[in-house]
Amino acid sequence: MTGLLLAFQFFTSIPVRKELPLGKKEVTGMYMVLPFIGGLIGAAMFGAAWLCTDMLGMGSFLTAVIVVVTGIGLTGGLHVDGFADAGDAFFSYRDRKKRLEILEDPRIGAFGTMAIVLLIVGKIALFQELIATGNVNVLLYVAVPFLARAGMNVYFASIHTAKEEGLAYFFQGKLKKGPLYGWSIGIGIVVLILMGYYLGNILLSVILLAVITLGLLIYRHWSVRNFGGVTGDLAGAFVEGMEALLWLTIIMCI
């Protein structure tokens, strides 16, 4: 229960006004339930899509906007902020030390602004396409953010931090990496199998697994090469980028 409350406290905008312990058990539990938090956010996004289309008769574009805003609102823009900071830092074309300083800067620059705009416009386009074709399936809405966060757990547990300070460094110091690594891979595969079974499309599950694996390996290499490891912003950027990539893959395959 503590892990669940911590996950709501650190990774959503849902207020949990309670001081909670941050030991190894609690922090590891927080990351273990994080994919399920993603699934709940996805379910809320599906609810927004259903309400707009079936109940209010809205068009696909406006519905897509509301769906994307719902997702951002429930995370408090946490992962979008990470995506923006990563864009600012990477496209500064500075050395590693300066890039890490830019990641810490709360201000947003030109490249960060462009990254946010492209991300949001891209997600709206993806959802508009999905809604326009009538593929508003609750299972997909739940599975995509679930899988993105399970992938983020594997990324976070398999890479060292870029600096010996900050929230990511603190959490890694408290993390039982082996159990988290195995748990995240296991539940990710289970969700993919169930999704393929219920949709009658096992090939889609295989393709999504390949996309997640390849995307994770490439992003991990990119993080080490350009930043020296992982930070909280880079983990958030992973979630946003992986969600967009999975939705694109689904649209191309169904």
C-alpha positions in Angstrom: 0.0 0.0 0.0 2.9 2.4 0.8 4.4 1.8 -2.6 1.1 2.6 -4.3 0.7 5.8 -2.3 4.3 6.8 -3.1 3.6 6.2 -6.8 0.6 8.5 -6.7 2.6 11.0 -4.8 5.6 11.2 -7.0 4.3 10.3 -10.5 0.8 11.8 -10.6 -1.0 15.0 -9.8 -3.3 13.2 -7.4 -2.6 14.7 -4.0 -1.3 12.3 -1.3 -0.8 14.6 1.7 1.0 12.1 3.9 4.6 11.6 5.0 5.6 8.2 3.8 8.7 6.1 4.5 11.3 5.8 1.7 13.1 2.6 2.5 14.3 0.0 0.0 11.0 -1.9 0.3 8.8 1.1 -0.2 10.8 2.6 -3.1 11.0 -0.7 -4.9 7.3 -1.2 -4.4 6.6 2.2 -5.8 8.3 1.4 -9.0 6.7 -2.1 -9.2 3.2 -0.5 -9.1 4.1 2.3 -11.5 3.0 0.4 -14.6 -0.4 -0.1 -13.0 -0.6 3.7 -12.3 0.0 4.1 -16.0 -2.8 1.6 -16.8 -5.2 3.7 -14.6 -4.2 6.9 -16.4 -4.8 5.1 -19.7 -8.2 4.0 -18.5 -9.1 7.6 -17.6 -8.0 8.7 -21.1 -10.2 6.0 -22.6 -13.1 7.3 -20.4 -12.5 10.8 -21.8 -12.5 9.5 -25.3 -15.7 7.5 -24.8 -17.4 10.4 -23.1 -16.5 12.8 -25.9 -17.4 10.5 -28.8 -20.3 8.4 -27.6 -22.0 10.7 -25.1 -21.3 14.2 -26.4 -20.9 13.4 -30.1 -17.6 15.4 -30.4 -15.4 15.1 -33.5 -12.2 13.1 -33.5 -9.9 16.1 -33.4 -11.4 17.7 -30.3 -11.7 14.4 -28.6 -8.0 13.7 -29.3 -7.1 17.1 -27.7 -9.1 16.3 -24.6 -7.6 12.8 -24.3 -4.0 14.2 -24.5 -4.8 16.9 -22.0 -6.3 14.3 -19.7 -3.1 12.3 -19.7 -1.0 15.4 -19.1 -3.2 16.6 -16.3 -3.1 13.3 -14.5 0.7 13.2 -14.5 1.0 16.9 -13.6 3.0 17.3 -16.8 5.9 15.5 -15.1 7.0 13.4 -18.1 6.3 16.2 -20.6 8.6 18.4 -18.5 11.3 15.8 -18.7 10.9 15.5 -22.5 11.3 19.3 -22.8 14.3 19.4 -20.6 15.9 16.6 -22.5 15.3 18.5 -25.7 16.9 21.6 -24.3 19.9 19.8 -23.1 20.6 17.5 -26.1 20.1 20.2 -28.7 22.4 22.6 -26.9 25.3 20.6 -28.4 27.3 21.3 -25.3 29.6 19.0 -23.4 28.2 16.5 -21.0 28.6 18.6 -17.9 26.8 21.5 -19.4 24.0 19.3 -20.6 23.4 18.0 -17.1 23.3 21.6 -15.9 20.6 22.4 -18.5 18.6 19.4 -17.4 18.5 20.9 -13.9 17.5 24.4 -15.0 13.8 24.9 -14.3 13.5 27.4 -17.2 12.6 26.2 -20.6 14.5 27.2 -23.7 13.7 27.3 -27.4 14.5 23.6 -28.1 12.5 22.5 -25.0 9.5 24.5 -26.3 9.8 22.9 -29.7 10.1 19.5 -28.1 6.9 20.0 -26.2 5.0 21.4 -29.2 6.1 18.5 -31.4 5.3 15.9 -28.7 1.8 17.3 -28.0 0.9 17.8 -31.7 2.2 14.4 -32.5 0.2 12.7 -29.8 -3.0 14.6 -30.8 -2.4 13.4 -34.4 -2.0 9.8 -33.2 -5.1 9.9 -31.1 -7.1 11.7 -33.8 -6.1 8.9 -36.3 -7.0 6.2 -33.8 -10.4 7.7 -32.9 -11.3 8.6 -36.5 -10.8 4.9 -37.5 -13.1 3.8 -34.6 -10.4 1.8 -32.8 -11.2 3.2 -29.4 -10.4 0.0 -27.4 -10.0 0.2 -23.7 -7.4 -2.5 -23.7 -5.1 -0.5 -25.9 -5.5 2.6 -23.8 -4.6 0.7 -20.7 -1.8 -1.3 -22.2 0.3 1.5 -23.9 1.0 3.6 -20.7 1.4 0.4 -18.7 4.0 -1.0 -21.1 5.8 2.4 -21.4 6.3 2.5 -17.7 7.3 -1.1 -17.4 9.9 -0.3 -20.1 11.0 2.7 -18.1 11.6 0.5 -15.1 13.9 -1.8 -17.0 15.7 1.3 -18.4 16.1 2.8 -15.0 17.2 -0.4 -13.3 19.7 -1.3 -15.9 21.7 2.0 -16.1 23.7 4.0 -13.6 22.7 7.6 -12.8 24.4 10.5 -14.6 25.3 12.2 -11.4 25.6 11.4 -7.7 22.8 13.7 -6.5 19.2 14.3 -7.2 16.0 12.3 -6.9 17.0 9.6 -9.5 20.3 9.0 -7.6 18.4 8.8 -4.3 15.8 6.3 -5.7 18.4 4.1 -7.3 20.2 3.9 -4.0 17.0 2.6 -2.4 16.1 0.3 -5.3 16.3 -3.5 -5.4 17.2 -3.6 -9.0 17.0 -7.3 -9.6 13.5 -7.8 -8.4 12.3 -4.7 -10.2 14.0 -5.8 -13.4 12.5 -9.2 -13.4 9.0 -8.0 -12.3 8.8 -5.3 -15.0 9.9 -7.7 -17.8 7.5 -10.4 -16.6 4.4 -8.2 -16.2 5.2 -6.5 -19.5 5.3 -9.8 -21.3 2.1 -11.0 -19.6 0.2 -7.8 -20.7 1.5 -8.3 -24.3 0.3 -11.9 -24.3 -3.1 -11.0 -22.9 -3.5 -8.1 -25.4 -2.6 -10.3 -28.3 -5.0 -13.0 -27.2 -8.0 -10.7 -26.6 -7.4 -8.7 -29.8 -6.8 -11.9 -31.8 -3.5 -10.4 -33.0 -0.5 -12.1 -31.5 1.7 -10.6 -34.2 0.9 -7.1 -32.9 2.2 -8.2 -29.4 5.4 -9.6 -31.0 6.0 -6.4 -32.9 5.3 -4.2 -29.8 7.8 -6.3 -27.8 10.4 -5.8 -30.5 9.7 -2.0 -30.6 10.0 -1.7 -26.8 13.2 -3.7 -26.7 14.9 -1.9 -29.6 13.7 1.5 -28.4 14.9 0.8 -24.8 18.4 -0.3 -26.0 18.8 2.7 -28.3 17.6 5.1 -25.7 19.8 3.6 -23.0 22.9 3.9 -25.3 21.9 7.5 -26.2 21.6 8.4 -22.5 25.0 7.0 -21.6 26.7 8.6 -24.6 25.2 12.1 -24.2 24.5 12.3 -20.4 26.6 9.6 -18.8 23.6 7.8 -17.5 20.0 8.4 -16.4 18.3 11.3 -14.7 14.7 11.8 -13.6 14.1 14.0 -16.7 15.5 11.4 -19.0 13.3 8.7 -17.4 10.2 10.9 -17.9 11.2 11.6 -21.5 11.5 7.9 -22.1 7.8 7.4 -21.0 6.5 10.1 -23.3 8.6 8.9 -26.3 7.8 5.3 -25.8 4.1 6.0 -25.5 4.1 7.9 -28.8 6.2 5.2 -30.5 3.8 2.4 -29.3 0.7 4.3 -30.5 2.3 4.8 -33.9 3.2 1.1 -34.1 -0.4 0.2 -33.2 -1.9 2.5 -35.7 0.3 1.1 -38.4 -0.5 -2.5 -37.5 -4.3 -2.6 -36.9 
